[in-house]
Amino acid sequence: MDSILTVPGPIQKFFSLFPLQSHSPITVPFKRPVQKPTLWIAPPRTFETSDFLSTDVECLKWQAYIALRGLTNVAVRSDVSPEGALGERLPNLHVPAFGDVDGNLLAAHMIPGWVDEQLGVPVDDLEGYKDGPCKDESRAWVSLLEGVVHTALITSLPLPSLFSSLMEADSGAIRPVQALMNPPPAPLTGISSFIPPYGVRMTFASIQGRYTEAIGALSERLGTDKWFLGSDNATALDALAFAYLHVLMHGSDDVRIEVTKRVNLVTWERRVRSQVQGAFCSV
Amino acid sequence: MVFHLAQLVNDNLEAPLRVANVRIEGAHNTRKPFLGWLVRPWLSAHSSSLPLPSSSENPFAKSNTSSLDPFPHHPTLKSVLHTARGIGSVLQDTDIFKSVDARIEASRDPQAAPGDVDIVFKTREKGKFYLKTATEFGHNDGNASATGRIRNALGGGETVEANVSFGTKTRRAYHALFAVPLSPDLRTRGELSLYGLERDLSSYASASEGLRGIRAAIRSDQGALGVHEVAYDAVLRHIGSLTSSASISMRESAGQTFKSALSHSWTLDTRDAGARIAAARGMLAKFSHELAGVGPLGGDASFYKAEGETQASRVLFPGLSASVSARAGILHHFTGKSHFSDRFQLGGPLSVRSFRANSLGPRDGPDSLGGDLYWATGLSLISDLPYKPHWPLKLHAFVNAGRLDAMDRTKSLADNVSACVRAPSVSAGVGLLYRFDPVRVEVNFGVPLVASKSDGLRKGVQVGIGIDFL
């Protein structure tokens, strides 16, 4: 639709004369063109050049997904803040684009499509699981990991100091515990209270109990299999399980001990870790 | 009768007279030690017949006192009068008193010698609490604000002030200030402030910037020598709320950084109030520099930054005046690359006109990334409207030039400066300006004559509202 206010022709013609002289564009010397697919992640635990595994479980999940699908030579960079990512959530995948020095920036949910495109083979309808029931069962394990296990993980983290909570900006990316648990826990104040509902009625002991059960069940289900649910190849569930196991094993004693007590989980994590590490390189 | 009293005083200016006491009446909420601290330099100078302390009211303050000192040997009526006027002036400068009336009377002190006098000030203190709400528009930003102030908070001339504002570009801002006089002439003040603000930069950088910091400053007004300020700033800067179209460079700049910096600024402004709006006479010179992140300062930002500005205005013919101004700045970062929050921005109705606001310099897609080196200069001719010289509306013609660059570390500073100067963006135009004290509103019709291909052009009408124009 044409704008109601248009510049009259003679004025447009006059404007087209300017500028009378043009200089070349001013360059940005600190701009780094993207050379190869680069995953933006939260920083690794150490600054060693061989440590490419993020400390953030969400980033590590996608790192494991890319690596276990068989892609290698993917660069990682951890100097971009979550606020710089699409939707203020890491990871993002920055991929080169033909004819565009800036490339394309993909949000996490677009990574599977990009991986399919790179491999030229999309995942089958069973998503790599050996049959339909296993595919359905995988949903339950995903729910357990992203619910109970994730809640235990975040409650085991030390609380931020008063100074840092006052001074640091809200990232807005942290999901509340109510959104993680199924069913969600009751609020601290009851229906009959004059005070509007707030807080979460949840004790650390109750979470810890459910967490212990979850890790036990996970260990039992893996058994001596190469991949979870007896799949022939790695699946999205394996990527998710690896991300949680790796982060839990480097977490506080509250969550670490339950994992390290199970030899099969520790061995499996170590085997998968070397495969995931090997898929990434520095920028 | 007034004539006769003045005659009497003039005839007895050299009569010996000594101040025995100074009494200040009505200062119920002001501490005595503070008042003594203000008065003591004047009394010392009076009793020892030394040169009087400097004051804006003291005609001898800027003179060679050895030759012009009116009472070199002993206190006289003249020195008593000067002392009374000096103390009265300092009391007024404290901003504590609504009225200060001085009188000289025979001393009540039993130990006073015959002929000794007391200077008595009858004062009325101003209200202690002040609250103001306001709606303002300036620097192309509109905002509503509330300000609360406690005058003479602890009885020593201290000011406690808090301000909260909400605006269109500066979305939220708060500022709390504690100021205290540091010298008895009240020319030097210490300030401790806590501040925070949230600015919308989406019109040129696809982001918002949040600042939260503390600042400690000492400001000294040296009169004709200008105002000096030395400050320490500790500030958390947060670039966030990026739009979906933000460039990769802005995404890389997002997040939180901490700046810990020492700065010094000097300002000399001899323009009269009218000259700040429309050129008439006087000149402005400003220089500021800042050192951040070096040695014990710490923080993420590590740089040296210097910026200068000058403006001179002259009346060419009755009804026609000219204003020439120039600005320049340089940012040298010591580690990595400079941060977005520290870089300079240039362009727009208040700087290089006929370019979009902050659209000069390095750009990545829709975003102006800012630069490390800039200069800008402008010539404005301002004339009265024909037959309406008394109107605040004036005719305006301008030529502006400037350039903002990122420093290329592979080249020398001289090469960088040379490259920056050799390829300016230039614009010219005519328009109207309106005086809205203290704000100036401009409506100009202009075109960019020379531009870089990366510059954001603004051909045609451009409106500017602000205080400091190029």
Chai-1 contact restraints between the chains, C-beta under 6 A:
chainA,res_idxA,chainB,res_idxB,connection_type,confidence,min_distance_angstrom,max_distance_angstrom,comment,restraint_id
A,F15,B,K459,contact,1.0,0.0,6.0,A-B,restraint_1
A,F18,B,V447,contact,1.0,0.0,6.0,A-B,restraint_2
A,F18,B,P448,contact,1.0,0.0,6.0,A-B,restraint_3
A,P19,B,P448,contact,1.0,0.0,6.0,A-B,restraint_4
A,P19,B,L449,contact,1.0,0.0,6.0,A-B,restraint_5
A,P19,B,V450,contact,1.0,0.0,6.0,A-B,restraint_6
A,P19,B,A451,contact,1.0,0.0,6.0,A-B,restraint_7
A,L20,B,L449,contact,1.0,0.0,6.0,A-B,restraint_8
A,Q21,B,V450,contact,1.0,0.0,6.0,A-B,restraint_9
A,S22,B,A451,contact,1.0,0.0,6.0,A-B,restraint_10
A,S22,B,K453,contact,1.0,0.0,6.0,A-B,restraint_11
A,H23,B,A423,contact,1.0,0.0,6.0,A-B,restraint_12
A,H23,B,S452,contact,1.0,0.0,6.0,A-B,restraint_13
A,P25,B,S452,contact,1.0,0.0,6.0,A-B,restraint_14
A,P25,B,K453,contact,1.0,0.0,6.0,A-B,restraint_15
A,P25,B,S454,contact,1.0,0.0,6.0,A-B,restraint_16
A,I26,B,G361,contact,1.0,0.0,6.0,A-B,restraint_17
A,I26,B,P362,contact,1.0,0.0,6.0,A-B,restraint_18
A,I26,B,S452,contact,1.0,0.0,6.0,A-B,restraint_19
A,I26,B,S454,contact,1.0,0.0,6.0,A-B,restraint_20
A,V28,B,P362,contact,1.0,0.0,6.0,A-B,restraint_21
A,V28,B,D364,contact,1.0,0.0,6.0,A-B,restraint_22
A,P29,B,A406,contact,1.0,0.0,6.0,A-B,restraint_23
A,P29,B,D408,contact,1.0,0.0,6.0,A-B,restraint_24
A,F30,B,K337,contact,1.0,0.0,6.0,A-B,restraint_25
A,K31,B,S249,contact,1.0,0.0,6.0,A-B,restraint_26
A,V80,B,E252,contact,1.0,0.0,6.0,A-B,restraint_27
A,S81,B,A254,contact,1.0,0.0,6.0,A-B,restraint_28
A,S81,B,G255,contact,1.0,0.0,6.0,A-B,restraint_29
A,E83,B,G240,contact,1.0,0.0,6.0,A-B,restraint_30
A,E83,B,A254,contact,1.0,0.0,6.0,A-B,restraint_31
A,E83,B,G255,contact,1.0,0.0,6.0,A-B,restraint_32
A,G84,B,R251,contact,1.0,0.0,6.0,A-B,restraint_33
A,G84,B,A254,contact,1.0,0.0,6.0,A-B,restraint_34
A,D102,B,I248,contact,1.0,0.0,6.0,A-B,restraint_35
A,M167,B,L236,contact,1.0,0.0,6.0,A-B,restraint_36
A,A169,B,G210,contact,1.0,0.0,6.0,A-B,restraint_37
A,A169,B,H238,contact,1.0,0.0,6.0,A-B,restraint_38
